[in-house]
Amino acid sequence: MQAAVMLLGVHALAGSPTRVFVEPLGTKSGAVQLRSELVRLLKKEHGITLVSDAASAEFVVSGEGETYVRGYVGTNPRVRYLNGDAKPIYGGYLSVEVKNRDRDTIWSYLATPRRLGPEDINRNLADQLVRKLVGAIQEQQGLRRP
């Protein structure tokens, strides 16, 4: 009977969600929005729980990000000035590293805008990062089979 209870306890411990803390991503333009989108997408992931302080986290995500307007594209090539038809073209990056409880860097990644993907630059960068981040955390914990 004790062995069964012990096995259930180990199974429950192994299935507990990973606690992750996301630090601010710097002070450059768009960094706050990038962090907000990153947090929003991480909340949707099963097996990951976001915590409010780094001391209670198993993994800490830190880094920096920036978004900016690279230029504008208009619908009429003859119009050489900026008008209401012009759409902004965004650029930027999101660079993060993940540290474990011992503050050792276990993973890092640099995301740049994909040509095909969400038009929202924040979602474009954060979506790339979350996919890779979840895989790296699972691999670190031995949950993913190679």
Contact map, one row per residue, 1 for C-alpha under 8 A:
11111000000000000000000000000000000000000000000000000000000000000000000000000000000000000000000000000000000000000000000000000000000000000000000000
11111100000000000000000000000000000000000000000000000000000000000000000000000000000000000000000000000000000000000000000000000000000000000000000000
11111110000000000000000000000000000000000000000000000000000000000000000000000000000000000000000000000000000000000000000000000000000000000000000000
11111111000000000000000000000000000000000000000000000000000000000000000000000000000000000000000000000000000000000000000000000000000000000000000000
11111111100000000000000000000000000000000000000000000000000000000000000000000000000000000000000000000000000000000000000000000000000000000000000000
01111111110000000000000000000000000000000000000000000000000000000000000000000000000000000000000000000000000000000000000000000000000000000000000000
00111111111000000000000000000000000000000000000000000000000000000000000000000000000000000000000000000000000000000000000000000000000000000000000000
00011111111100000000000000000000000000000000000000000000000000000000000000000000000000000000000000000000000000000000000000000000000000000000000000
00001111111110000000000000000000000000000000000000000000000000000000000000000000000000000000000000000000000000000000000000000000000000000000000000
00000111111111000000000000000000000000000000000000000000000000000000000000000000000000000000000000000000000000000000000000000000000000000000000000
00000011111111100000000000000000000000000000000000000000000000000000000000000000000000000000000000000000000000000000000000000000000000000000000000
00000001111111110000000000000000000000000000000000000000000000000000000000000000000000000000000000000000000000000000000000000000000000000000000000
00000000111111110000000000000000000000000000000000000000000000000000000000000000000000000000000000000000000000000000000000000000000000000000000000
00000000011111110000000000000000000000000000000000000000000000000000000000000000000000000000000000000000000000000000000000000000000000000000000000
00000000001111111000000000000000000000000000001000000000000000000000000000000000000000000000000000000000000000000000000000000000000000000000000000
00000000000111111100000000000000000000000000001000000000000000000000000000000000000000000000000000000000000000000000000000000000000000000000000000
00000000000000111110000000000000000000000000011110000000000000000000000000000000000000000000000000000000000000000000000000000000000000000000000000
00000000000000011111000000000000000000000000001110000000011000000000000000000000000000000000000000000000000000000000000000000000000000000000000000
00000000000000001111100000000000000000000000000111100001111000000000000000000000000000000000000000000000000000000000000000000000000000000000000000
00000000000000000111110000000000000000000000000111100100111110000000000000000000000000000000000000000000000000000000000000000000000000000000000000
00000000000000000011111000000000000000000000000001111100101110000000000000000000000000000000000000000000000000000000000000000000000000000000000000
00000000000000000001111100000000001000100000000001000000000111000000000000000000000000000000000000000000000000000000000000000000000000000000000000
00000000000000000000111110000000000000000000000000000000000111100000000000000000000000000000000000000000000000000000000000000000000000000000000000
00000000000000000000011111000011001000000000000000000000000001110000000000000000000000000000000000000000000000000000000000000000000000000000000000
00000000000000000000001111100011011000000000000000000000000001111000000000000000000000000000000000000000000000000000000000000000000000000000000000
00000000000000000000000111110011000000000000000000000000000000111000000000000000000000000000000000000000000000000000000000000000000000000000000000
00000000000000000000000011111011000000000000000000000000000000000000000000000000000000000000000000000000000000000000000000000000000000000000000000
00000000000000000000000001111110000000000000000000000000000000001100000000000000000000000000000000000000000000000000000000000000000000000000000000
00000000000000000000000000111111000000000000000000000000000000000111000000000000000000000000000000000000000000000000000000000000000000000000000000
00000000000000000000000000011111110000000000000000000000000000001111000000000000000000000000000000000000000000000000000000000000000000000000000000
00000000000000000000000111111111111000000000000000000000000000011110000000000000000000000000000000000000000000000000000000000000000000000000000000
00000000000000000000000111101111111100000000000000000000000000000000000000000000000000000000000000000000000000000000000000000000000000000000000000
00000000000000000000000000000111111110000000000000000000000000000000000000000000000000000000000000000000000000000000000001000000000000000000000000
00000000000000000000000010000111111111000000000000000000000000001100000000000000000000000000010000000000000000000000000001101100000000000000000000
00000000000000000000010110000011111111100000000000000000000000000000000000000000000000000000000000000000000000000000000000000000000000000000000000
00000000000000000000000000000001111111110000000000000000000000000000000000000000000000000000000000000000000000000000000000000000000000000000000000
00000000000000000000000000000000111111111000000000000000000000000000000000000000000000000000000000000000000000000000000001100100000000000000000000
00000000000000000000000000000000011111111100000000000000000000000000000000000000000000000000000000000000000000000000000000100110010000000000000000
00000000000000000000010000000000001111111110000001000000000000000000000000000000000000000000000000000000000000000000000000000000000000000000000000
00000000000000000000000000000000000111111111000000000000000000000000000000000000000000000000000000000000000000000000000000000000000000000000000000
00000000000000000000000000000000000011111111100000000000000000000000000000000000000000000000000000000000000000000000000000000110010000000000000000
00000000000000000000000000000000000001111111100101000000000000000000000000000000000000000000000000000000000000000000000000000000010000000000000000
00000000000000000000000000000000000000111111110111000000000000000000000000000000000000000000000000000000000000000000000000000000000000000000000000
00000000000000000000000000000000000000011111110000000000000000000000000000000000000000000000000000000000000000000000000000000000000000000000000000
00000000000000000000000000000000000000001111111100000000000000000000000000000000000000000000000000000000000000000000000000000000000000000000000000
00000000000000001000000000000000000000000011111100000000000000000000000000000000000000000000000000000000000000000000000000000000000000000000000000
00000000000000111100000000000000000000000000111110000000000000000000000000000000000000000000000000000000000000000000000000000000000000000000000000
00000000000000001111000000000000000000000110111111000000000000000000000000000000000000000000000000000000000000000000000000000000000000000000000000
00000000000000001111000000000000000000000010001111100000000000000000000000000000000000000000000000000000000000000000000000000000000000000000000000
00000000000000000011110000000000000000100110000111110000000000000000000000000000000000000000000000000000000000000000000000000000000000000000000000
00000000000000000011100000000000000000000000000011111101100000000000000000000000000000000000000000000000000000000000000000000000000000000000000000
00000000000000000000100000000000000000000000000001111100000000000000000000000000000000000000000000000000000000000000000000000000000000000000000000
00000000000000000000100000000000000000000000000000111111100000000000000000000000000000000000000000000000000000000000000000000000000000000000000000
00000000000000000001100000000000000000000000000000111111100100000000000000000000000000000000000000000000000000000000000000000000000000000000000000
00000000000000000000000000000000000000000000000000001111100000000000000000000000000000000000000000000000000000000000000000000000000000000000000000
00000000000000000010000000000000000000000000000000101111110000000000000000000000000000000000000000000000000000000000000000000000000000000000000000
00000000000000000011100000000000000000000000000000101111111100000000000000000000000000000000000000001000000000000000000000000000000000000000000000
00000000000000000111000000000000000000000000000000000001111100000000000000000000000000000000000000011000000000000000000000000000000000000000000000
00000000000000000111100000000000000000000000000000000000111110000000000000000000000000000000000001111000000000000000000000000000000000000000000000
00000000000000000001111000000000000000000000000000000100111111000000000000000000000000000000000001111000000000000000000000000000000000000000000000
00000000000000000001111000000000000000000000000000000000001111100000000000000000000000000000000111100000000000000000000000000000000000000000000000
00000000000000000000011110000000000000000000000000000000000111110000000000000000000000000000000111000000000000000000000000000000000000000000000000
00000000000000000000001111000000000000000000000000000000000011111000000000000000000000000000011110000000000000000000000000000000000000000000000000
00000000000000000000000111000010000000000000000000000000000001111100000000000000000000000000011100000000000000000000000000000000000000000000000000
00000000000000000000000011010110010000000000000000000000000000111110000000000000000000000001111000000000000000000000000000000000000000000000000000
00000000000000000000000000011110010000000000000000000000000000011111000000000000000000000001110000000000000000000000000000000000000000000000000000
00000000000000000000000000001110000000000000000000000000000000001111100000000000000000000111100000000000000000000000000011000000000000000000000000
00000000000000000000000000001100000000000000000000000000000000000111110000000000000000000111000000000000000000000000000000000000000000000000000000
00000000000000000000000000000000000000000000000000000000000000000011111100000000000000011110000000000000000000000000000000000000000000000000000000
00000000000000000000000000000000000000000000000000000000000000000001111100000000000000011110000000000000000000000000000000000000000000000000000000
00000000000000000000000000000000000000000000000000000000000000000000111110000000000000011100000000000000000000000000000000000000000000000000000000
00000000000000000000000000000000000000000000000000000000000000000000111111000000010001111000000000000000000000000000000000000000000000000000000000
00000000000000000000000000000000000000000000000000000000000000000000001111100000000001111000000000000000000000000000000000000000000000000000000000
00000000000000000000000000000000000000000000000000000000000000000000000111111010011011100000000000000000000000000000000000000000000000000000000000
00000000000000000000000000000000000000000000000000000000000000000000000011111000000011000000000000000000000000000000000000000000000000000000000000
00000000000000000000000000000000000000000000000000000000000000000000000001111110000000000000000000000000000000000000000000000000000000000000000000
00000000000000000000000000000000000000000000000000000000000000000000000001111111000000000000000000000000000000000000000000000000000000000000000000
00000000000000000000000000000000000000000000000000000000000000000000000000011111000000000000000000000000000000000000000000000000000000000000000000
00000000000000000000000000000000000000000000000000000000000000000000000001011111110000000000000000000000000000000000000000000000000000000000000000
00000000000000000000000000000000000000000000000000000000000000000000000000001111110000000000000000000000000000000000000000000000000000000000000000
00000000000000000000000000000000000000000000000000000000000000000000000000000011111000000000000000000000000000000000000000000000000000000000000000
00000000000000000000000000000000000000000000000000000000000000000000000101000011111101000000000000000000000000000000000000000000000000000000000000
00000000000000000000000000000000000000000000000000000000000000000000000001000000111111000000000000000000000000000000000000000000000000000000000000
00000000000000000000000000000000000000000000000000000000000000000000000000000000011111000000000000000000000000000000000000000000000000000000000000
00000000000000000000000000000000000000000000000000000000000000000000000001100000001111100000000000000000000000000000000000000000000000000000000000
00000000000000000000000000000000000000000000000000000000000000000000000111100000011111110000000000000000000000000000000000000000000000000000000000
00000000000000000000000000000000000000000000000000000000000000000000000111000000000011111000000000000000000000000000000000000000000000000000000000
00000000000000000000000000000000000000000000000000000000000000000000111110000000000001111100000000000000000000000000000000000000000000000000000000
00000000000000000000000000000000000000000000000000000000000000000000111110000000000000111110000000000000000000000000000000000000000000000000000000
00000000000000000000000000000000000000000000000000000000000000000011111000000000000000011111000000000000000000000000000010000000000000000000000000
00000000000000000000000000000000000000000000000000000000000000000011110000000000000000001111100000000000000000011000000010000000000000000000000000
00000000000000000000000000000000000000000000000000000000000000001111000000000000000000000111110000000000000000011000000010000000000000000000000000
00000000000000000000000000000000000000000000000000000000000000001110000000000000000000000011111000000000000001111000000000001000000000000000000000
00000000000000000000000000000000010000000000000000000000000000111100000000000000000000000001111100000000000001110000000000001100100000000000000000
00000000000000000000000000000000000000000000000000000000000000111000000000000000000000000000111110000000000111100000000000000000000000000000000000
00000000000000000000000000000000000000000000000000000000000011110000000000000000000000000000011111000000000111000000000000000000000000000000000000
00000000000000000000000000000000000000000000000000000000000011100000000000000000000000000000001111100000111110000000000000000000000000000000000000
00000000000000000000000000000000000000000000000000000000001111000000000000000000000000000000000111110000111100000000000000000000000000000000000000
00000000000000000000000000000000000000000000000000000000001110000000000000000000000000000000000011111111111000000000000000000000000000000000000000
00000000000000000000000000000000000000000000000000000000011100000000000000000000000000000000000001111111110000000000000000000000000000000000000000
00000000000000000000000000000000000000000000000000000000111100000000000000000000000000000000000000111111000000000000000000000000000000000000000000
00000000000000000000000000000000000000000000000000000000000000000000000000000000000000000000000000111111000000000000000000000000000000000000000000
00000000000000000000000000000000000000000000000000000000000000000000000000000000000000000000000000111111100000000000000000000000000000000000000000
00000000000000000000000000000000000000000000000000000000000000000000000000000000000000000000000000111111110000000000000000000000000000000000000000
00000000000000000000000000000000000000000000000000000000000000000000000000000000000000000000000011110011111100000000000000000000000000000000000000
00000000000000000000000000000000000000000000000000000000000000000000000000000000000000000000000011110001111100000000000000000000000000000000000000
00000000000000000000000000000000000000000000000000000000000000000000000000000000000000000000000011100000111110000000000000000000000000010000000000
00000000000000000000000000000000000000000000000000000000000000000000000000000000000000000000001111000000111111000000000000000000000000000000000000
00000000000000000000000000000000000000000000000000000000000000000000000000000000000000000000001110000000001111100000000000000000100000000000000000
00000000000000000000000000000000000000000000000000000000000000000000000000000000000000000000111100000000000111110000000000000000100000000000000000
00000000000000000000000000000000000000000000000000000000000000000000000000000000000000000000111000000000000011111000000000001001100000000000000000
00000000000000000000000000000000000000000000000000000000000000000000000000000000000000000011110000000000000001111100000000001000000000000000000000
00000000000000000000000000000000000000000000000000000000000000000000000000000000000000000011100000000000000000111110000010011000000000000000000000
00000000000000000000000000000000000000000000000000000000000000000000000000000000000000000000000000000000000000011111100000011000000000000000000000
00000000000000000000000000000000000000000000000000000000000000000000000000000000000000000000000000000000000000001111100000000000000000000000000000
00000000000000000000000000000000000000000000000000000000000000000000000000000000000000000000000000000000000000000111110000000000000000000000000000
00000000000000000000000000000000000000000000000000000000000000000000000000000000000000000000000000000000000000000111111000010000000000000000000000
00000000000000000000000000000000000000000000000000000000000000000000000000000000000000000000000000000000000000000001111110110000000000000000000000
00000000000000000000000000000000000000000000000000000000000000000000000000000000000000000000000000000000000000000000111110110000000000000000000000
00000000000000000000000000000000000000000000000000000000000000000000000000000000000000000000000000000000000000000000011111110000000000000000000000
00000000000000000000000000000000000000000000000000000000000000000010000000000000000000000111000000000000000000001000011111111000000000000000000000
00000000000000000000000000000000110010000000000000000000000000000010000000000000000000000000000000000000000000000000000111111100000000000000000000
00000000000000000000000000000000010011000000000000000000000000000000000000000000000000000000000000000000000000000000011111111110000000000000000000
00000000000000000000000000000000000000000000000000000000000000000000000000000000000000000000000000000000000000001100111111111111000000000000000000
00000000000000000000000000000000010000000000000000000000000000000000000000000000000000000000110000000000000000111100000011111111100000000000000000
00000000000000000000000000000000010011001000000000000000000000000000000000000000000000000000010000000000000000000000000001111111110000000000000000
00000000000000000000000000000000000001001000000000000000000000000000000000000000000000000000000000000000000000000000000000111111111000000000000000
00000000000000000000000000000000000000000000000000000000000000000000000000000000000000000000000000000000000000100000000000011111111100000000000000
00000000000000000000000000000000000000000000000000000000000000000000000000000000000000000000010000000000000011100000000000001111111110000000000000
00000000000000000000000000000000000001001100000000000000000000000000000000000000000000000000000000000000000000000000000000000111111111000000000000
00000000000000000000000000000000000000000000000000000000000000000000000000000000000000000000000000000000000000000000000000000011111111100000000000
00000000000000000000000000000000000000000000000000000000000000000000000000000000000000000000000000000000000000000000000000000001111111110000000000
00000000000000000000000000000000000000000000000000000000000000000000000000000000000000000000000000000000000000000000000000000000111111111000000000
00000000000000000000000000000000000000000000000000000000000000000000000000000000000000000000000000000000000000000000000000000000011111111100000000
00000000000000000000000000000000000000000000000000000000000000000000000000000000000000000000000000000000000000000000000000000000001111111110000100
00000000000000000000000000000000000000000000000000000000000000000000000000000000000000000000000000000000001000000000000000000000000111111111000000
00000000000000000000000000000000000000000000000000000000000000000000000000000000000000000000000000000000000000000000000000000000000011111111100000
00000000000000000000000000000000000000000000000000000000000000000000000000000000000000000000000000000000000000000000000000000000000001111111111100
00000000000000000000000000000000000000000000000000000000000000000000000000000000000000000000000000000000000000000000000000000000000000111111111110
00000000000000000000000000000000000000000000000000000000000000000000000000000000000000000000000000000000000000000000000000000000000000011111111000
00000000000000000000000000000000000000000000000000000000000000000000000000000000000000000000000000000000000000000000000000000000000000001111111100
00000000000000000000000000000000000000000000000000000000000000000000000000000000000000000000000000000000000000000000000000000000000000000111111110
00000000000000000000000000000000000000000000000000000000000000000000000000000000000000000000000000000000000000000000000000000000000000000111111110
00000000000000000000000000000000000000000000000000000000000000000000000000000000000000000000000000000000000000000000000000000000000000100110111111
00000000000000000000000000000000000000000000000000000000000000000000000000000000000000000000000000000000000000000000000000000000000000000010011111
00000000000000000000000000000000000000000000000000000000000000000000000000000000000000000000000000000000000000000000000000000000000000000000000111
